[in-house]
Each structure stands twice: as structure tokens, then as C-alpha cells.
Amino acid sequence: MGSLFGYEVSADVPLARLSRSAGRRGRIRVERATEATLDLRGEITAVHGWDDGSSAGFALATVPSGLLAWCSVSGPFHIDASARRIVAAPTSCDEVWEQRLVATAAPLLVAERGDLALHASAVATGDGAVIWCGPTTRGKSTLALLCARLGFSVLAEDGAVLELGGRARPLVWPGARGARVSAEALAAAGERPPSDAHAASNGRHVVPVLEAAGPCPVAAVVVLAPRGQDVAIQRLAPAAAVAALTPSLIHRGGPEGLRPAIALLARLVEAAPVYRASMPDDLERGPAAATSLLEAVAA
């Protein structure tokens, strides 16, 4: 079918956004659940509301057979990392449900298997991958789209996975295909929302972008600050970089999830420079801002 984060994916449900890159790390199975399959008891480790002020939310629990993730807009996902299996009960296998699968459930699975997973987008440049981290509205997806329109291939748009292992430079593996962006981001790229694409409930559209053919070593990591009048860039010291990147970690929650994730994050900070940067409020300046940021951090 396709791959996610270096793993071939086989599924009982249709998936439109799998990467075309080869899966070299094994296979992930996505299965449709029976009701009893997701009738699990465990310990809640995380509860979050969405940043957009809506009533939507997310919860995560540890269960004897792995993790149980629940999202108000997509339902539950049972994540069994040891078996490389995700079991779900989608009422509709639409774009919103698939987004939660590829941006939340799958990154959690590979994080459980020892990778570093971040709420981030990533693009491949001639000098290596540039990772854009930050909460919603900071411009992760916008930068992925703008960089793609500048001719760079996209490794991830919402959920980046890094393999550290014994490597001097961590590898970013290709995630979901396409970029899920707002109409504002499309306008910044000089484009209109596609008339034949399904828009999610928050008005975002999945549009095609230049796809990375395989993994790419990290060149730089950028923590996106709130937008300002101009592009601003500052290199962070290692301790400040770890603190700034911690909110972007994807992990099982609780001390058992945070400790190994922080350890991997410290290794990333040792291996690659980390910057804090901001995009301009005026997204008509987006292409020039993306160029400036790439020139500054990937040199």
C-alpha cells in the first residue's frame, strides 16, 4: 500500500496518504476493530484539549497490551508497538480520521519502538533535513507547503519521526504524503483551495507536495515562535533548546514516556543546531520568509 516512517503499511481500511517511499524497517498493520477489541482498561497518562478553543480533545492511556489513544473527532486507536499493530474503529475512513492515524497513532507507535517523534513538519534540503516545530498556528504546515513550492521535498507535514540509533546525524523518515493546510496558507503560496479535495472540519485541505524519496539526515531544527512583523532567527544553547522542544514531543505520557523522549531529544540537540524563529504576520511575505529561514539555518 505504502509506508509511514520507514515501515510498510498494510491496512483493512483505505488509506490515501501513505508515502510512496520504500519501507525498509518492517511492517505496520492497521486493523479494523470489533467492539470488544477496544474495550480495554488502563491508566490515563495524558488529556489534552485542542488549541483552537473547540470542545474537541485527546486522551491517552497505558493498557496491558500497549497504548489506547482516543480523539473526539476520530475515536479510539489501540497501539501495540511490540506487534507493530494499530487497531481502530473508524465510523468513517475520511480525511480527518486518517490525519489522526498518520499524525498521532503511528508516531506514538514508532516512539514506543525507540524513535524520537515530534509535532513537526520537515523538508529535505541539499544540506539535510530542516525540522519545523511548534504548536498550532505557528506555521509548521505553511512552511512545509512554501518550501515544497520552492522546490524542496517534504518529509513530514504534521508529525516527524527521527531514527537516532548510533548515528552521528539522526535520520528523518518520510511520513504522510501531502500537506494539510489552511486556505490562508494556500493563498500565501499563490494557490486556491482545490475544488475536488475534501476539507476537514477546521477548513484545512490536503494538497499534493513534492515527496521525499527516502530518509534524510538532520541539518537543523527550528522552534517556531509566535508570528511577528519580520522574520527573526536566534540560535539556542543546548539547555534552552531541550526546554523549547519538549512541548513538541510525542510520547506515551507520564514519567515513563517523558524520560526516554527527553534523552533522545538531548541527543538530537547534540547532533544538530537548534534555532528559535518566527514567521511574519503577513503571509503574503511567506515565500520570501521561508527562503530566508532556510538560508539561515541550513547553510
N, C-alpha and C positions, 0 to 999 in steps of 0.2 A: 504493500500500500504506500509506504513512505516511511520517514524516520522522524524522530524527535531527539535532539541532544545526543546524536550518535547511535541511537538504538532503533532498529527496525520496529515498526508498529504493526500489529495485526489487530483487527477490531471486529466486533459484532455489529457495530453501528457505522454509518457513513461518516467519513472524516475528510473535509475538504482542504485542510490547511497543513497537512503533513509536508515536511521538507522532502525535496527530491534528492537530497544528498544521500550517499550510501550510509547505512547503519553498520558500523564496524564493531559495536560494543556489546552485541547481544540483541535480545528481542523483548519488547514490552507488549503485553497482551491487554487489550481493553475489552471488557466483557459486560454484557447487559445483565443486570441483576434480577433475581427473583426477589420478592418482598422479604423473605426470610434472610436472604444473603446480607442485607444491610440492617438487620435487627440485632445490633451489637451494643454492648455496654462497655464503657471505658471511663477514662479520666479526662475531663476537659482541660486543655492546655492553653487555649487562645480563643478569644472572642473579639471580633472587630466590627465596627460599623464602617460603611463606605465614606470616603472623604467628601462626597458630593452632597451630604446632608440628607439623603433619602433614608427610608426605613430599611433599605437592604443591608445585609450583613453577612458575616462569615464566622464559622466556629470550627475548631479543630480539637480532636480528642485522640488519645492513645488507646488502642484496644489490643487484646492479646495477639491478634494477627496483623498488627501494623498500625495504621492511622485511619481515622474516619474524619473526612473533611465535609462540611456542609455549607452550602451557599444558598441564600434565599432566592436567587434567580436561576439556579441550576440544579438544586437538590444535592444529595449526598454522593461522595466518592469514597469507596473503601480502597485504601492504598496498601498493598502488600509488597514492600520493597524486596524482600528476600525471594519472592516468587516472580518479581518484575511483572506485577499484575495490578490493574486498576479495574474495579467493579463499580458500575454506576447504574442508576435507574432513571435515565432521561425520559421526561414526558414528551419532549420534542428535541430531536437532534439538530437544533438550529445553531445559528452563528453564536448566540450568547452562551449556549451550553458548551459548544466546542471551545470558546475562549477560556472558560473556566477549566476545562480539561487541559489545554495546552499551556496555560499561563499559571495555573495553580497546582492541579493534581499531579501532572507529570514532573514539574520542578520539585515538588515535595518528594516524589518517589526517588529521583536521582540524588537529591540531597541526602535522603536516608541511606543511599548506597555510597556516600562519601564524597560527592561533588559539592562545589560551592554554588548555590543558587541565589540569584539576586533579582529583585524587582527592577528590571533594567532593560534598555534596548542596547544593541551593539551593531557596529558596522565594521567591515573589513577595509583597511586602507593598505597602501603599499608597505607601510611600516608595521602593520599589525592591527589588531582589533582595538577600537575605541569603544568603551562601555559608558553609556549614559544612565546614571542612577538618579532616583528622586521620587517623591510622591506624585500623585495625580496632579495635573495642571502645570508641572514644571517644564514639560516639553520633550519627554523621552520619545514618544511616538512621532511627534512632529520632527524631531531631529533625525530619526530613522528614515522618515519619508524624504526630507530635504536632502540628506546625504545620498539616498538612492537616486534622486533626480540629478544629483551632481555626478553620478556615475559610480558610486561605491556600492558594493553588495551588502545586503543586510543579513546579519547572523541571527538577530533576535529583535523583536519589537516590544514585547511585554513579557519578560521572563528570560533571563540569560543564565546559562549553565556553564561553569568553568571546571575543567578537569585539571587538578594540580599534580597529583601523583608525585613523582620525584623530578618533575620537570623544572628547569630554570625559569621558563616562561609558561605560565598557565595557558591552556587551550580553551577557547570559547567554541562550543559546538553549535551548529545551526539548530534553531528552534522552529517555531511555526512559520509557514510560508505567508507572505503578505504583511501589510501593515494595517492595523485597525485604528483609524484616525478620525478626527472630527472634521466637520465642514470647514472650520476655521483653518485647520492645518492644510487641508486641500487647497484652500484659497491662497495660502502663503506659498504653496508650490505652483500656483497658477493653474489649478485644476478645479473642475466641478465634481460634486459627488456623482458616482456612477449611477445611472438610472436603473441598471439591471442588477444592482447589488442590494443585499438585504441590510437595512440599517438596524442596529441594535437599539434597545430601549433608550439609551442615552444619546442617540443620534450619531453614533460612530459607524464608519463604513470600512469594510475590508477591501483594500485596493492592492493590486499587484505591485511588487517592487523587485529590483534586481536581487536574486537569491544567491547566497554564498554556496559554493560547491562543496565545501568541507570545512573542517575546523581551522581556526586562525589563532596564533599566539597573541597574547595581550600586549598592546603598546602603551595604553593609558586608560585610566578610569576617571570619569568626571562626575562629581556630585553636583546636581543642578540646584541652584539656589532660586528663590523667588525672582520672577522676571523684573527687570529694571529698565531704565531709559536706554542704556547702552550695554554692549557685551562687556562682561567683566570676568577676568580669569585670575585665579590665585592658586599657587601650588601649596598643598597641605603637608605639614610634618606628619610622620607616621602615626603618632598617637592621635592627632586630630583627625587623620584620615580614617582610622578604625572607628572612632566615635561617629564621624559623619556618615559612614557607610553602614553602620549597624542597623539603622531602621530599614534598610533595603534588603536585609537578609530574609530568605525564605527557609524556614526550618520548622520542626515539629512543635515548637513552643516549650516553655519551661526551661529549667536549668539544663536538663538532659539534651535539649535541642540547641540551646544557645551556646554552650561551651564548645562543642566541636565546630560550630559555624564560625564563632569568633576566632578559633585557632586557624581555620582555613583563611579567614579574612586577613589575619595578621600576615600570613604567608603571601597573600596577594599583594598587600601593601609593601612588603619587602621586595617583591619581584617587579612592580610596575609603579610609575609615578601616579599620584592621585591629585586631582585639581578640584577646586570649587569654582563654578562658573554660572553665569546667568544669561538667559536669552533676553532680547529686548521685548518690551510690551507690544510694540508694533510689529506684528508678524509679517507685514509686507517686507520687512528687512530680514526675514528669516533666512533666505538663501545666502545672503552675504554674511550673516551671523554664523551660520553653520560652517561656511568656508573659513572664517576667522578662527573659530574654535578648533577645527581640525588642524589648521596650520600651526596653531599654538601648542597643541597637546600631542600631536603625532609626528612632530619633527624628529 
